[in-house]
Amino acid sequence: MIQDVLVTVFVPVYNGEKYLRETLLSIQNQSYKNIEVLLVDDASTDSCKTIIDDFVNSDDRFLFFQKKNGGTVAASWNFIKPEIKGDFVFYASQDDLFSVDLVEKMIAKQKETNADCVLPDMEFYFENIPDNKKIIGLNGDRKCILSGKQACAASLDWTIHGFALVKTTLLSDVFFPKDAFDSDEFVTRKLFLESNKVAFSQGVFYYRQDNPNAITKTFSIKNFYGLNTLFRVFVLIKEHNFDKKYVINSQYSILSRYLQLVVQLQLYTFESDSERREVELFLSDFKQKRLVNAFYFLNFGYALLSFKFKYILLVIIFKIPFLFNFVKEVYVKKHQKNDSNLVRN
């Protein structure tokens, strides 16, 4: 295979020494060699810098960047974007793994289809478990080609995943919002929408699930602000005239998540009173500015005709303060004794 396309692999790093070397080895050993690996360390306090130095000093494809501690992966994305030289870019966390042919297979499919985005097989990876769940193509079909809008729709419920080889020019005008730890969930769907087409390839991306310290596996103050991402996705699909079923599912996700977070507000151990007040203000402000009548009733007629009773019930709960407080207290009491996920990490 002619390796004339430069691929950038971006890996943000923060205190990930346990899995980092294995991750970087899986990238270094790719059968497709024309890659650059951009490592952004967010002022780690463990041995990450030593591990990174080993790769940077022995392989000139690995480049190290240091940023001040603070912010999320979104901040690292915004930091590294000007440094990306590749024609295409692929993102990985510090604990994920690549099959040896991952980049090769994605580039081969891109050349075959001229797609702006290519998605490999993705495995929900647990070490030493042989039959992990996988997402392969669209419902098992790697041959299909999706439009950007079709891919975005399929990604909303994870029918397809979001770990894509992306044409770098799509990122030129993209800013990763820094007010939510999971803003890449929004940006990925925006990139899908802007793609000419989305294709699927062989090669496996191993999305690690057994790291208890991963940002997606811990609950902290960051999780409250994930509401910002949910709302941005809602606005995105509404403005692009998605079918009402997608929009109302997004509305339901926002309302149910807000209710969950109000319950968690009562149970979570904050570091300080000021931190608690900050979250209380955020939730109150979000409800006042985002959850207005126009939001509740945007698709209420459709909900009635389509028997979306869960959504209708949530709207009733939110519109009647006594009922909202009653439901909140019921859930608080239910989870107060045994919900270990709400202990601050």
Backbone hydrogen bonds, N-H to C=O, Kabsch-Sander energy under -0.5 kcal/mol:
donor,donor_aa,acceptor,acceptor_aa,energy
4,D,2,I,-1.0
6,L,4,D,-0.5
7,V,34,N,-1.9
8,T,88,F,-3.1
9,V,7,V,-0.5
9,V,36,E,-3.1
10,F,8,T,-0.5
10,F,90,F,-2.6
11,V,9,V,-0.5
11,V,38,L,-2.6
13,V,40,V,-3.2
19,Y,16,G,-1.0
20,L,16,G,-1.7
21,R,17,E,-0.5
23,T,19,Y,-2.2
24,L,20,L,-2.8
25,L,21,R,-2.4
26,S,22,E,-1.9
27,I,23,T,-1.3
28,Q,24,L,-2.9
29,N,25,L,-2.2
30,Q,27,I,-1.4
31,S,100,V,-2.8
33,K,31,S,-0.7
35,I,33,K,-2.4
36,E,7,V,-2.3
37,V,61,R,-3.2
38,L,9,V,-2.6
38,L,36,E,-0.6
39,L,37,V,-0.7
39,L,63,L,-2.8
40,V,11,V,-1.5
40,V,38,L,-0.6
41,D,39,L,-0.7
41,D,65,F,-2.8
42,D,13,V,-2.7
42,D,40,V,-0.5
43,A,41,D,-0.9
51,I,47,S,-2.0
52,I,48,C,-2.9
53,D,49,K,-2.4
54,D,50,T,-1.6
55,F,51,I,-1.2
56,V,52,I,-2.8
57,N,53,D,-2.7
58,S,54,D,-0.7
59,D,55,F,-1.8
62,F,59,D,-2.0
63,L,37,V,-3.0
63,L,61,R,-0.5
65,F,39,L,-2.8
67,K,41,D,-2.4
76,S,72,T,-1.4
77,W,73,V,-2.5
78,N,74,A,-2.4
79,F,75,A,-1.9
80,I,76,S,-2.3
81,K,77,W,-2.0
83,E,80,I,-2.1
84,I,80,I,-0.6
84,I,81,K,-1.4
87,D,6,L,-2.3
88,F,6,L,-1.4
89,V,166,V,-2.4
90,F,8,T,-2.7
92,A,10,F,-2.1
96,D,93,S,-1.2
97,L,206,Y,-2.0
99,S,204,V,-2.3
102,L,99,S,-2.0
105,K,101,D,-2.7
106,M,102,L,-2.0
107,I,103,V,-2.7
108,A,104,E,-2.3
109,K,105,K,-2.0
110,Q,106,M,-2.1
111,K,107,I,-2.6
112,E,108,A,-1.8
113,T,109,K,-2.1
114,N,110,Q,-3.2
116,D,197,K,-1.1
117,C,197,K,-1.4
118,V,165,L,-1.8
119,L,199,A,-2.6
121,D,203,G,-2.0
122,M,135,I,-2.3
123,E,205,F,-2.5
124,F,133,K,-2.7
125,Y,123,E,-1.4
125,Y,207,Y,-1.7
129,I,126,F,-1.6
132,N,129,I,-0.5
135,I,122,M,-3.0
136,I,134,K,-0.6
137,G,135,I,-0.5
138,L,141,D,-2.3
139,N,137,G,-0.8
139,N,159,T,-0.5
140,G,136,I,-2.5
141,D,138,L,-1.2
142,R,140,G,-0.7
146,L,198,V,-2.7
148,G,195,S,-0.7
151,A,147,S,-2.4
152,C,148,G,-2.3
153,A,149,K,-2.4
154,A,150,Q,-2.3
155,S,151,A,-1.7
156,L,152,C,-0.9
156,L,153,A,-0.8
158,W,155,S,-1.2
159,T,154,A,-1.9
160,I,154,A,-1.2
164,A,162,G,-1.5
165,L,118,V,-2.9
166,V,89,V,-2.6
166,V,164,A,-0.7
167,K,116,D,-2.0
168,T,87,D,-2.3
170,L,167,K,-1.7
171,L,168,T,-1.8
172,S,169,T,-1.1
174,V,171,L,-1.5
180,A,177,P,-0.5
183,S,180,A,-1.2
185,E,182,D,-2.3
186,F,183,S,-0.7
187,V,183,S,-2.4
188,T,184,D,-2.8
189,R,185,E,-0.9
190,K,186,F,-2.1
191,L,187,V,-2.6
192,F,188,T,-2.2
193,L,189,R,-2.1
194,E,190,K,-1.5
195,S,192,F,-1.6
198,V,146,L,-2.9
199,A,117,C,-2.5
200,F,142,R,-0.7
201,S,119,L,-2.4
205,F,121,D,-2.7
206,Y,97,L,-3.0
206,Y,204,V,-0.6
207,Y,123,E,-2.7
207,Y,205,F,-0.9
208,R,206,Y,-1.0
209,Q,125,Y,-3.2
210,D,125,Y,-0.7
214,A,211,N,-1.8
217,K,214,A,-1.9
218,T,214,A,-0.6
218,T,215,I,-0.5
220,S,218,T,-0.5
223,N,220,S,-1.7
224,F,221,I,-1.0
225,Y,221,I,-0.7
225,Y,222,K,-0.8
226,G,223,N,-1.2
227,L,224,F,-1.2
228,N,225,Y,-1.6
229,T,225,Y,-0.5
230,L,226,G,-1.9
231,F,227,L,-2.4
232,R,228,N,-2.0
233,V,229,T,-2.3
234,F,230,L,-2.0
235,V,231,F,-2.5
236,L,232,R,-2.4
237,I,233,V,-2.4
238,K,234,F,-2.1
239,E,235,V,-2.7
240,H,236,L,-1.2
241,N,238,K,-1.6
242,F,237,I,-2.4
246,Y,243,D,-1.4
247,V,243,D,-1.5
248,I,244,K,-2.9
249,N,245,K,-1.4
250,S,246,Y,-1.8
251,Q,247,V,-2.3
252,Y,248,I,-2.6
253,S,249,N,-2.0
254,I,250,S,-2.0
255,L,251,Q,-2.4
256,S,252,Y,-2.8
257,R,253,S,-2.1
258,Y,254,I,-2.4
259,L,255,L,-2.2
260,Q,256,S,-2.1
261,L,257,R,-2.5
262,V,258,Y,-2.1
263,V,259,L,-1.8
264,Q,260,Q,-2.4
265,L,261,L,-2.0
266,Q,262,V,-0.7
266,Q,263,V,-1.0
267,L,263,V,-0.7
267,L,264,Q,-0.5
268,Y,264,Q,-2.7
269,T,342,L,-0.8
270,F,268,Y,-0.9
276,R,272,S,-1.7
277,R,273,D,-2.6
278,E,274,S,-2.1
279,V,275,E,-1.8
280,E,276,R,-2.8
281,L,277,R,-2.6
282,F,278,E,-2.1
283,L,279,V,-2.8
284,S,280,E,-2.4
285,D,281,L,-2.8
286,F,282,F,-2.8
287,K,283,L,-2.2
288,Q,284,S,-2.2
289,K,285,D,-2.5
290,R,286,F,-2.7
291,L,286,F,-1.0
291,L,287,K,-0.6
292,V,290,R,-1.7
295,F,292,V,-1.0
296,Y,292,V,-2.2
297,F,293,N,-2.5
298,L,295,F,-0.9
300,F,297,F,-0.7
303,A,299,N,-2.4
304,L,300,F,-2.2
305,L,301,G,-2.5
306,S,302,Y,-2.2
307,F,304,L,-1.0
308,K,303,A,-3.0
309,F,307,F,-2.0
312,I,308,K,-2.2
313,L,309,F,-2.7
314,L,310,K,-2.0
315,V,311,Y,-2.3
316,I,312,I,-2.1
317,I,313,L,-2.5
318,F,314,L,-2.7
319,K,315,V,-2.0
320,I,316,I,-1.0
324,F,320,I,-2.4
325,N,321,P,-2.6
326,F,322,F,-2.1
327,V,323,L,-2.6
328,K,324,F,-2.4
329,E,325,N,-2.2
330,V,326,F,-2.1
331,Y,327,V,-2.1
332,V,328,K,-2.3
333,K,329,E,-2.4
334,K,330,V,-1.8
335,H,331,Y,-2.1
336,Q,332,V,-1.6
339,D,335,H,-1.7
340,S,338,N,-1.5
342,L,339,D,-1.5
343,V,340,S,-1.6
345,N,219,F,-0.8
